[in-house]
Amino acid sequence: MSGRAPATLDRADRTTAGPADLDAAYATCRRIAAEHGRTYYLATALLTPPQRRAVHALYAFARMVDDIVDHADNPTHVLDPRETRARSTRPRPVEDLDLVEKQLRLAIEDGPIDATDPLRRQILAATADTIRRYGIDHAHLWTFLDAMRMDIPGTPTHRTRYATMGELREYMRGSAAAIGLQLLPVLGTVVPVAEAEPAAATLGEAFQLTNFLRDLAEDLDRDRIYLPADELAAFGVDEAQLRACRAAGHTDAPLRRALAHLIAVNRDLYRRATPGIALLDPRVRPAIGTAAILYAEILDRIEAADHQVFTARATVPRHRRILVAAKGFATAAYGR
């Protein structure tokens, strides 16, 4: 862990989640997934109820951590409006992230949840239960948290620029690939888990790179550039030009060519990851296939808008998401 974690709460302040508490905790995670992860949430409808709960828990945990990181840039940003008051008494983001890791480690080890914030307590309870229930390798959680520390000013590993795709992939190893590896035991595989891990990690990277391309404007506003500088430079694009395009609200020709190149790189990740879906339990393949199709289509939307990522956020229309999910349901029901 980076930095020094704050002292733990007294044992008397801890609470242990019983069955009813866990049901409520998972329901909270479901609400967070539905509100913030529409594509993932729609895909989880194709999973069994226990798997669905587990995925919602892992998503909510990742979202909670992302909220802490966002708080480093925007003190008014909160995951849930009901948290506003609690936010004012929270530690600095770097300390808060250390505290989350300590709380999760304790929750996994002995059950009690060392947190006073009700929302955090529920997310931690559902996450710890999911980790124990599915035997998720704890290292994947710590790798994820280490990557998130890279986004927080004041940590030794903090960075906001990436010189090469290799550097960016090192970040994505924790921010995205680790998520895919967390999900594997939940989804189930028809081969030893280790054989399915490379494709799962690659699919996580594909999702993450799609986010970076779609959210270029938002990230730039937060003084972050999650695109490799050398690949942008190959098309004559530097940071000054990115900022000029942002100020003008227009993607110029050199940047359009750079984004087209990176979209091709992104599609190659999807191509390499897709065969790994066949290594999953047959019952979950439609869900993961649906998520992959819908996320990859965000790239189509960026292209359809002539790469104008500074004017609107590329999204897949609701009717299209429903159609793809319906096909997934048919595949799950009839095995076609």
N, C-alpha and C positions, 0 to 999 in steps of 0.2 A: 504494500500500500504506500502511496506517496503521501508525504506530509505526516502529521501526527493526528490520529483520530481523537475526537473529543472523548471525555470520560463516559463510560456507559451509565445508563440509568440504573437506579436501585432495582434489585430483584423484585421488589414489591410493585414497581411500576410496569413490570412486564405482564403480558396477557397471553394465555394459551388458547389457541383456536379449537373449539369443539366442532362437531359436524354442522350444527346450524351456523356457527360463525364462519366456517369454511364456505358453506353455500352462499352466504352473503358476500364473502370476499371474492369468490369467483363471479358472482353477479356484478360486482363493481368492476372487475376486470373486463367482463363482457361489455359493459356500458362504455368503458374507455375505448375498447377495440372498435365498437360500432361507431363511435363519434369521430375517432381520429384515424382509423385504418380501414377505409371503406372497401378497398380491393381485397385486403387480407381477410376482413370480416366476412365478406361475401363468399370467399373461397372456403372458409371454415365451416360453412353450412353443409358442406359435402362430407365432413368428418363425423365420426361417432361422437355422441355427447361428451364422454370423458376426454377424448382427444381435443374436442372443441374447447372445453374448459381449460385444458393445459395450454393450448396455443394462446388463448385470451390472456392467461396469466403471464406468460412469457412476453407477450406483446405489451401488456400494461407495465410490466417491470421496465422494459426497454424504454417505453414512453416516459415513465416517471424519471428515469435517469436522464433522458434527453431534455426533460423539462428543467432539471437541475442545471444542465449545461447551458440551456437557453437563458436561464436566470442570470448567468454570468454576463450575458450581453444585454438583457432586457429585464430589469428588476420587476417590471409590472407583469411579466408573462407568467401565467400559472396554468397548471394542468386542469384544474377545476376551480371555478370561481369561489367555491366554498373554502378553498385553501388560503384565500387572500390574507386573512388574519394570521394564520399559522405561519405564512411566509415571512411576516415581519420579524419573527423571532428565530428564524432558522439561521444556522451558521453560514459562513461564506461558502460558495459553491464547492471549492476544493475540499473544505472540511466536511461539507454535507455528503459529498460523494464517498469520502472515506467512511463516514458514519453509515451510509447505506450498505457498504461492503461489510462493515462490522456487524450491522444488524442482520444481514442475510446470512452471514456465517453462523451467528448464534442461532438463528431460526432453523437453519438446516441441521445443526448439531443436536439441539435439545428441544426444539419446538417453541419455547416462549419467544414472543416478538418484542424486541427491545426498541419500541417506538411509541410515542405519545400521539402523533398525528393519526387520526382514524383512517384517512385514506391510505397513507403509507402503510399502516399496520395491516390493512386488508390486502394490499398488493403484495406485501412481503409474505403474508400467511399463505396466499394462493401460490406464489412463486416457490416458496420453500416446500410446500406440499407437492407441487408438480415435480420438483427436482428429486425429492425422495421417492415419489411414486414411480417415476420412470427411470430412475438411476442415471440422471443426466450428469455427465462429468463436470464437476465443479469448476475445473480449469477454464471451461468455455465462458463461465460467468465472469471470472476474474480477468480473462483476456478482453472481454467486452468492456469492463469497467476501466481497464488500463487505456483502451483506445479512447474512451470518453474523456479521460484526464487530458488527453492531447488537445482537447477543445477548450480547456479551461485555462485562462491566463493565470500565471503564478505557479503552475506545475512545472517540474523539470522537463517534461516531454512536450509542453505546449507548442503547437505550431498552427499556422493559418495558411501556409503556402506549401505546395508540393512541387518539387523540381522535375520529377520524373514519374512515369506510371508505376515504376517499382516502389517509389516512396509512397504513392497513394495507395497501392495495394497493401503495403505494410499496415497502413491505417485501417483499410477495409478488412484486413485479417481479423481485427477485433471488432470493428463497428458493424460488419455485415457477415463475413464468413462464420464468425463465432455464433451468430444467431442461427444460421442454417445447421450448424453442428449441435446446438441445443435442441433443435426440433427433431432431429433424426430419431432418438429413442422414443419420442412421442408418436411419430408417424409409423415407425416400424419398417423393417427392411426384409427382403427375401435373401439377402446375403449378409455376411458378417458386417457389422456397422462400419468398421474401418474401410471396407471396400466402397461403401456408399459415401464416405465423407468428402472425397475430392469434388465430386459433382455437387454435393450439397453446399460446400463452401463457395464453389464457383457461381451457383445460382444466387447465393446471398450477395456476392460481389456484383452480379448483373443487376439485381434490384437496386443496390446502393448507387451504382454508377448512373442508373436511370434517374434516381433522385437528384444526383449532383447536376445532371444536365437540365432537368426540369426546373430546379431551384437555384439556378445560377444567379439570378437577380437578387433573390432573398439572401443568399449566402454572401454575396458581394456587399449588400447593405450591412451585414454583420462583420464586415472586414475579413471574410473567409473566401478562399478560392480553392475548391475541391476538384480542380482540373489540372493536369500536369503542365507545368510551364513550358517544358521543352516541346511538347506536341502542339501547344498553341503557337509557340514561336515559329514552328515549321511553316505556319500559314501567315506569318507576319503579325501575330496578335500578342500583345503584352498587356500588363495590368493597366497601364494608362489608357490603352484602347478599350479594354473592357469597361473601364469607368466612364469613358466618353460615350460608349454605346448605352450604358445604363442611364447616363444623364439625358441622352437624346431619346431614350425609349425606343431604340431602333438597333437591330442587329445588322451590321454592315457586311459587305461581301467577304472580306477576309475571315471574319468571325463565323459567318455562315459556313464557309468551307471547313473551318476548324471543327465546328459542331457536327457537320456531316461526317467528318472523319471519325470523331469520337463516338458518334452513333453507330458507325460500322464496327468499331472496336467493341462497343456494348453488345451489339447483336451477335458478335462472335462468342462472347461469354454465354449468351443464352443458348447458342448452338451447341457449345461444349457441355453445358449443364443439362440440357434436355434429355440426353440418353440416360442420365442418372435417375430420372423419374421412374424408369422401368425397374430400378433396384429397390423401389419402395414397395410396401405392402400394397397389393392390388386395390384395396378398398380406399386408399388415400391418394392414389395416382390422379384421379380426376380433380381433386382439390388443388394439388400442387400444380397440375397442368393448367388449371383455370387461372391461378395466381400468376403463373409465368406468362400466359397469353395476354392477360389484361395489363400486366406491368410492361411487357414489351410493346404493347400498343401505345403506350405513352410516347414512345419514340416516333411512332407513326404520326401522332398528333403534333409533335414538335415539327416534324417535316411538313405536315399539311399547313402549318402556320408559317411556313418559310423561315423556320428557325427563329421566330420573333419571341424569344423567351423573356424579353423585357416588357412586353405589353400584356401578356396573360399567362397564367399557369396552365400548362398542358394537362388535361384530364380526359379520361375515357368517359363518354356519356353514360348516364345511368341505364338507358335502354340497351346499350351494347354490353354493359356489365351483366345485366340480367340475362341477356341472350346467351352469353358465353357460360354463365353459371348454369343455366337451364340445360345446355348441352352436357355440362359436367354431371348434372343430376341424372340425365338419361344414360350416360356412360356408366355411372355408378350403379344404376338400377338394372341395366341390361347387359353390362359387361362388354359393351361394344367399343 
